Amino acid sequence: MNADKQHIKSDYLVIGSGLAGLDVALRLAEDGDVTLITKGELTESNSYMAQGGIAAVLDPRDRPEDHIQDTLTAGAGICHPETVRHVVENGAKAIQRLIDLGVAFTRGREGYHLTREGGHSARRVIHAADATGQAVIETLLDKVRSHPRIRCRPHHIAIDLLTSHKLGRMPPGQPNLCFGCHALEIPSGIVHTFQADYTVLATGGAGKVYLYTSNPDTATGGGIAMAHRAGCRVANMEFIQFHPTCLFHPAAKSFLISEAVRGEGGILLLKNGQAFMERHHPKRELAPRDIVARAIDFEMKRTGDDCVFLDITHKGAEFITRHFPTIYEKCLALGIDMTRQPLPVVPAAHYVCGGVMTDLDGQTDVANLYAVGEVSHTGLHGANRLASNSLLECLIFAYAACKNIRAKRRANPTPARPTLPRWDSLDTGSCAEEVLISANWDEIRRFMWNYVGIVRSDQRLARASRRLEMLQREINEYYWNCHISRDLVELRDLAQVAHLIIRSAIHRKESRGLHYTTNYPDRDDVHWMKDTILPLL
């Protein structure tokens, strides 16, 4: 690697340290130098927080066709069948890679223990107790940190991608090329230029665009926003998955109660102890997540209660502590004994089913720019993600992207590396009123929750659109006139992602999967069984 204080060059640049980013870094380091940047600690990701597990056909009594059909059913008609088949048929091989790397999945009497989650017709979710993400990420991180060809740069937030189009170096008829990014080193305030032959976005999702979310604070949609500004199309941003069961407790920020609790027999109850899911779907607690989240939202609004309750006490203390040790300990620390009392839960923004459009190799519309994991739209999830398919998608597309990058590198082993500009502060000054940034951040998250949440309407969406348009003007003024900071970068990205979600939701005149609008409550397969694709603004 060649580096000075503000210009870092490497063969490959990976942005993000979740499962997709770490797997890409490990694979690419086999034949080149890798720089991995991430805005927080290396463990700060949705992948690390994933509890339930990874879906794959591992039981000889299960069939790939059943997993494919379950995924297509959950996706409500707009999954890409070729993507679904590609992911499912390579699932067992992806899990074997993790086992070979040393991930200690939970074992049962007949091999690895498989649990069942909502929307699945069989037990096919392999897991490490109820902390699968932590087990997987820590295993990969051990190898990434010790790898001589991987340089990790935590606490660096990417500001914008560097492309030939932005640099004014795109002759007519030539593709728009990505050369890396500018990124802010958060502790020092220095903006670095990270240059690479190939750049991989693995930045995760955008749950922080909503007031209540299961996501970590880093999930502000930066990868989606940067890619769109760079010239990439995005798709299906109206389909935001709300996890039905986030712990409702003032000291339990973003703590998720795993889908597997319902999969293993947990029952949703009202405050008065009445079960209610049978009124909403024949599969009751095992219905797909969008239906369960909408049912909880409906019952909370109907009763005026602040939450509902998830009860698994009937399974007994030994079963609960063995299957859900992490959840049990966390809740007990908050004064809730889930072996004796039901857990208070509410829905929370959880997963973006849309994202940056890619092909089956993870390639975006910008040459040499790839997107893997939640930041991407591969066609796997359609209008609703099937539980535990997301980590599998990370693994499958990390492999595909790296295979494609290697093929390009073999065909062109010494690509041109243009001289890239350093960051220009444009004589900006510090913002006199930093409170305006935090106020705008808070306002966006609140109106997105109230107007563009689980249930939408034309009136709510129009109000959100008008308010966001005004806020974006203010935010752009801050961006061009104030010193760059993490808060400002995230606010700019957050506003852009909110805009993409609102545009997509206004465009779709039906209810399908995760997008439910009171003005068009029915699904319309004649006109709307297709992706919502947003070109550049």
Residue pairs with C-beta under 8 A, 6 or more apart in sequence:
1 8
1 9
1 10
1 33
1 35
1 151
2 8
2 9
2 10
3 9
5 190
5 192
6 190
6 191
6 192
6 193
6 422
6 423
7 192
7 193
7 195
7 420
7 422
8 35
8 151
8 153
8 192
8 193
8 194
8 195
9 195
9 196
9 417
10 32
10 33
10 34
10 35
10 151
10 194
10 195
10 196
11 28
11 32
11 33
11 34
11 196
11 197
11 198
11 409
12 25
12 28
12 32
12 33
12 34
12 35
12 196
12 197
12 198
12 199
12 200
12 405
13 34
13 35
13 36
13 37
13 180
13 181
13 194
13 195
13 196
13 198
13 199
13 200
14 21
14 24
14 25
14 28
14 34
14 35
14 36
14 37
14 199
14 200
14 202
15 21
15 36
15 37
15 38
15 158
15 181
15 199
15 200
15 201
15 202
15 203
15 223
16 38
16 45
16 201
16 202
16 203
16 204
16 223
16 373
16 375
17 36
17 38
17 42
17 43
17 44
17 45
17 141
17 152
17 154
17 202
18 45
18 46
18 47
18 48
18 137
18 202
18 204
18 373
18 374
18 394
19 45
19 47
19 133
19 136
19 137
19 140
19 373
19 391
19 394
19 395
19 398
20 47
20 202
20 372
20 373
20 374
20 394
20 395
20 397
20 398
21 36
21 38
21 45
21 200
21 202
21 372
21 373
22 36
22 137
22 140
22 141
22 144
23 140
23 394
23 395
23 398
23 399
24 200
24 202
24 372
24 398
24 401
24 402
25 34
25 36
25 144
25 147
25 150
26 140
26 143
26 144
26 147
26 150
27 398
27 399
27 402
28 34
28 198
28 200
28 402
28 405
29 147
29 149
29 150
31 406
31 409
32 149
32 409
33 149
33 151
34 149
34 150
34 151
35 150
35 151
35 153
35 194
35 196
36 144
36 150
36 151
36 152
36 153
37 153
37 154
37 156
37 158
37 183
37 194
38 44
38 45
38 152
38 153
38 154
38 155
38 156
38 218
39 155
39 156
39 157
39 158
39 186
39 218
39 222
39 486
40 154
40 155
40 216
40 217
40 218
41 154
41 155
42 141
42 144
42 145
42 152
42 154
43 137
43 138
43 141
44 216
44 217
44 218
45 137
45 204
45 216
45 218
46 133
46 204
46 205
46 207
46 215
46 216
46 219
46 351
46 374
47 133
47 136
47 137
47 204
47 373
47 391
47 394
48 133
48 134
48 137
48 216
49 133
49 134
49 214
49 215
49 216
49 254
49 256
50 132
50 133
50 136
50 390
50 391
51 130
51 131
51 132
51 133
51 256
51 258
51 260
51 326
51 327
52 115
52 117
52 125
52 127
52 130
52 132
52 258
52 259
52 260
52 263
52 387
52 388
53 115
53 117
53 125
53 126
53 127
53 128
53 132
53 260
53 388
53 391
54 94
54 95
54 98
54 125
54 126
54 127
54 132
54 136
54 388
54 391
54 392
54 395
55 67
55 91
55 117
55 120
55 124
55 125
55 386
55 387
55 388
55 389
55 392
56 67
56 88
56 91
56 92
56 94
56 95
56 124
56 126
56 392
57 63
57 64
57 66
57 67
57 88
57 91
57 92
57 124
58 91
58 92
58 95
58 112
58 114
58 124
58 126
59 114
59 122
59 123
59 124
61 122
62 122
62 123
62 124
64 85
64 88
64 89
64 91
66 121
66 122
67 88
67 91
67 120
67 122
67 124
68 81
68 84
68 85
68 88
69 121
70 119
70 120
70 121
70 386
71 79
71 84
71 87
71 88
71 380
71 382
71 386
71 389
72 79
72 81
72 84
72 382
73 119
73 288
74 119
74 288
74 382
74 384
74 385
74 386
74 513
75 84
75 380
75 381
75 382
75 383
75 384
75 385
75 386
75 513
76 382
76 383
76 384
76 512
76 513
76 523
77 382
77 383
77 512
77 523
77 525
77 529
78 236
78 382
78 383
78 512
78 513
78 529
78 530
78 531
79 379
79 380
79 381
79 382
80 378
80 379
80 380
80 382
82 360
82 379
83 360
83 378
83 379
83 380
84 379
84 380
86 360
86 396
87 378
87 380
87 389
87 392
87 393
87 396
90 396
90 399
91 392
91 396
94 392
94 395
94 396
94 399
95 126
97 395
98 105
98 136
98 139
98 395
99 105
101 139
101 140
101 143
102 139
103 128
103 135
103 136
103 139
104 128
104 135
104 139
105 112
105 113
105 126
105 127
105 128
105 132
105 135
106 112
106 113
106 126
106 127
106 128
106 129
107 113
108 114
112 126
113 126
113 127
114 123
114 124
114 125
114 126
115 123
115 125
115 127
115 260
115 263
115 264
115 323
116 122
116 123
116 124
116 125
116 260
116 263
116 264
116 286
117 125
117 259
117 260
117 262
117 263
117 387
117 388
118 259
118 262
118 263
118 283
118 285
118 286
118 287
118 288
118 289
118 292
118 387
119 286
119 287
119 288
119 289
119 386
119 387
120 263
120 386
120 387
120 388
125 260
125 263
125 387
125 388
126 132
127 260
128 134
128 135
128 136
129 135
129 323
129 324
129 325
129 326
130 258
130 260
130 323
130 324
130 325
130 326
130 327
131 325
131 326
132 391
133 391
134 326
136 391
144 150
144 152
145 152
153 183
153 185
155 185
155 186
155 187
156 183
156 184
156 185
156 186
156 192
157 183
157 184
157 186
157 222
157 486
157 489
157 490
158 181
158 182
158 183
158 203
158 222
158 223
158 226
159 181
159 182
159 183
159 184
159 191
159 226
159 423
159 484
159 489
160 166
160 181
160 182
160 226
160 229
160 230
161 178
161 180
161 181
161 199
161 226
161 227
161 229
161 230
161 366
161 369
162 178
162 179
162 180
162 181
162 182
162 193
162 195
162 420
163 170
163 176
163 177
163 178
163 179
163 230
163 231
163 366
163 369
164 170
164 174
164 176
164 177
164 179
164 418
165 176
165 230
165 231
166 230
167 179
167 418
167 420
167 421
169 418
170 176
170 177
175 366
175 367
176 230
176 231
176 365
176 366
176 367
177 366
177 367
177 368
178 199
178 230
178 366
178 367
178 368
178 369
179 195
179 196
179 199
179 368
179 417
179 418
179 420
180 193
180 194
180 195
180 196
180 199
180 420
181 194
181 199
181 226
182 191
182 192
182 193
182 194
182 423
183 191
183 192
183 194
184 190
184 191
184 192
184 484
184 485
184 486
184 489
185 191
185 192
186 486
189 483
189 484
189 485
191 422
191 423
191 425
191 484
192 423
193 420
193 421
193 422
193 423
195 417
195 420
197 368
197 409
197 415
197 417
198 368
198 369
198 370
198 405
198 408
198 409
199 368
199 369
199 370
200 362
200 369
200 370
200 371
200 372
200 401
200 405
201 223
201 226
201 227
201 356
201 364
201 369
201 370
201 371
201 372
201 375
201 376
202 223
202 371
202 372
202 373
202 375
202 394
202 398
203 221
203 222
203 223
203 224
203 373
203 375
204 215
204 218
204 219
204 223
204 373
204 374
204 375
205 215
205 219
205 221
205 351
205 352
205 374
205 375
206 215
206 219
206 220
206 221
206 224
206 352
206 494
206 497
207 213
207 214
207 215
207 219
207 348
207 349
207 350
207 351
207 352
208 215
208 217
208 219
208 220
208 221
208 445
208 490
208 494
209 220
209 221
209 349
209 444
209 445
209 448
209 494
209 497
209 498
209 501
210 240
210 348
210 349
210 445
210 448
210 449
210 453
211 445
211 446
211 448
211 449
212 246
212 346
212 347
212 348
212 349
212 449
213 219
213 246
213 254
213 348
213 349
213 350
214 243
214 246
214 254
214 255
214 256
214 348
214 349
214 350
215 254
215 349
215 350
216 254
220 490
220 493
220 494
220 497
221 352
221 493
221 494
221 496
221 497
222 489
222 490
222 493
223 356
223 371
223 375
224 234
224 237
224 352
224 355
224 356
224 375
224 493
224 496
224 497
224 500
225 492
225 493
225 496
225 497
226 493
227 234
227 356
227 364
227 366
227 369
227 371
227 375
228 234
228 356
228 496
228 500
228 534
228 536
228 537
229 496
230 366
230 369
231 365
231 366
231 536
232 356
232 357
232 364
232 365
232 366
232 369
232 371
233 356
233 357
233 365
233 533
233 534
233 535
233 536
234 354
234 355
234 356
234 357
234 377
234 500
234 533
234 534
235 354
235 355
235 357
235 377
235 531
235 532
235 533
235 534
236 353
236 354
236 355
236 377
236 381
236 382
236 383
236 504
236 531
236 532
237 352
237 354
237 355
237 497
237 500
237 501
237 503
237 504
237 505
237 532
237 534
238 354
238 501
238 504
238 505
238 507
238 508
238 514
238 515
238 532
239 352
239 353
239 354
239 381
239 382
239 383
239 384
239 513
239 514
239 515
240 349
240 351
240 352
240 353
240 501
240 514
241 289
241 290
241 293
241 349
241 350
241 351
241 352
241 353
241 384
241 385
241 514
242 289
242 290
242 293
242 297
242 347
242 348
242 349
242 350
242 453
242 454
242 514
243 256
243 259
243 289
243 293
243 347
243 348
243 349
243 350
243 351
244 262
244 268
244 289
244 292
244 293
244 295
244 296
244 345
244 347
245 256
245 257
245 259
245 261
245 262
245 296
245 310
245 343
245 345
245 346
245 347
246 254
246 255
246 256
246 257
246 345
246 346
246 347
246 348
246 350
247 255
247 256
247 257
247 330
247 331
247 334
247 343
247 344
247 345
248 306
248 307
248 344
248 345
248 346
249 255
249 334
249 336
249 344
251 334
252 330
252 334
254 348
255 330
256 348
256 350
257 310
257 327
257 343
257 345
258 324
258 327
259 289
259 387
259 388
260 323
260 324
261 310
261 312
261 324
261 327
261 343
262 268
262 285
262 286
262 292
262 310
263 286
264 312
264 315
264 319
264 323
265 312
265 314
265 315
266 285
266 310
266 311
266 312
267 275
267 277
267 285
267 310
267 311
267 312
267 314
268 275
268 276
268 277
268 285
268 292
268 295
268 296
268 308
268 309
268 310
268 311
268 345
269 275
269 276
269 308
269 309
269 310
269 311
269 342
270 276
270 299
270 303
270 305
270 308
270 309
271 303
271 305
271 308
271 309
275 284
276 295
276 299
276 308
277 284
277 285
277 287
277 292
277 295
278 284
279 295
280 287
280 291
280 292
280 294
280 295
280 298
281 287
281 291
281 292
281 295
285 292
287 295
288 384
288 386
289 350
289 384
289 385
289 387
290 384
290 513
290 514
290 516
293 347
293 454
294 454
294 455
294 516
296 308
296 345
296 346
296 347
297 347
297 453
297 454
297 455
299 305
299 308
300 306
300 307
300 308
300 346
306 346
307 344
307 345
307 346
308 344
308 345
308 346
309 342
309 343
309 344
309 345
310 342
310 343
310 345
311 342
311 343
312 320
312 338
312 342
313 320
313 338
313 339
313 340
313 341
313 342
316 339
317 339
320 328
320 338
320 339
321 328
321 339
324 338
327 338
328 338
328 339
331 337
331 338
331 343
332 338
336 343
336 344
347 454
349 449
351 374
351 385
351 390
352 374
353 377
353 381
353 382
353 383
353 384
353 385
353 513
353 514
354 377
354 504
354 532
355 371
355 374
355 375
355 376
355 377
356 364
356 371
356 375
356 376
356 377
357 364
357 365
357 376
357 377
357 533
358 364
358 370
358 371
358 372
358 376
358 377
358 378
358 397
360 378
360 400
361 370
361 400
361 401
361 403
361 404
362 370
362 371
362 372
362 376
362 378
362 397
362 398
362 400
362 401
362 404
363 369
363 370
363 401
363 404
364 370
364 371
368 408
370 401
370 404
370 405
372 394
372 397
372 398
372 401
373 390
373 393
373 394
373 397
373 398
374 390
376 397
377 531
378 393
378 397
379 531
380 389
380 393
381 389
381 390
381 393
382 513
383 512
383 513
383 514
383 515
384 513
384 514
423 484
425 483
425 484
426 480
428 480
428 481
428 482
428 483
428 484
429 481
429 482
429 483
430 482
430 483
431 437
431 478
431 481
431 482
431 483
431 488
434 487
436 474
436 478
437 478
437 487
437 488
437 491
438 487
440 471
440 474
440 475
440 491
440 495
441 487
441 490
441 491
441 494
443 467
443 471
444 468
444 471
444 491
444 494
444 495
444 498
445 494
447 463
447 464
447 467
447 468
448 464
448 498
448 501
450 460
451 460
451 461
451 463
451 464
452 460
452 461
452 464
452 498
452 501
452 502
452 505
454 516
455 516
455 517
455 518
456 505
456 515
456 516
456 517
456 518
457 517
457 518
457 519
458 506
458 517
458 519
461 502
461 505
461 506
461 517
462 506
464 498
464 502
465 502
465 503
465 506
468 495
468 498
468 499
468 502
471 495
472 495
472 496
472 499
475 491
475 492
475 495
476 492
478 488
478 491
479 488
479 492
482 488
500 534
503 534
504 532
504 534
505 515
505 517
507 532
508 515
508 517
508 528
508 532
509 519
509 520
509 524
509 527
509 528
510 517
510 520
510 522
510 523
510 524
510 527
510 528
511 517
511 520
511 521
511 522
511 523
512 523
512 524
512 528
